[in-house]
Structure formats: structure tokens, C-alpha cells
Amino acid sequence: VLNCGQSCIGAKRFVVTEAVYDEFVAKFTAKMKEVRVGDPLSLDTDMGPMVHTRSREEVHQQVLDSVAQGATLALGGVKPEGPEG
């Protein structure tokens, strides 16, 4: 969750073989459920907001488009609360 995924090394997609797909989704989802989103100045926060509201909207639209094309959400799918969340 480095830099809210906005780092040049942030993974946007994962290619997972069918043999390990279920295990990968279960483990990845469990870890992401632990991530605390919030104020980046708070010690209780693991991941703060994206750099621009525009970026947040673009990523959210990508999620909506993916679901419309048949993707299944394992977690999330809604924007966090707050103007920059």
C-alpha cells in the first residue's frame, strides 16, 4: 500500500494462475482487509488518500467498468468517505 498504490512500483494488476487463484484471492483479501485508510498524518493510518481527486475518480471508474465487463469484487468497490478519501 505504498503511496496509496501511486508509486511507479505499485501493482495495478496481478496475473495469477488458476492453480493458485483461490488461495491468492483469499490471502490478498485478508491482508487488504487489515489496511486502515484515513488521515495520512495519523499513526493509526496505513494508507492515506490519493494525490488528486481526479485520480480517485479515474480509479473508481476503472473498478466500475471492470465490474460492468464481468469482474467480481472480492473487497471494496466503494470510495472511502471524505473529499480526498
Disulfide bonds with the S-S distance in Angstrom:
none
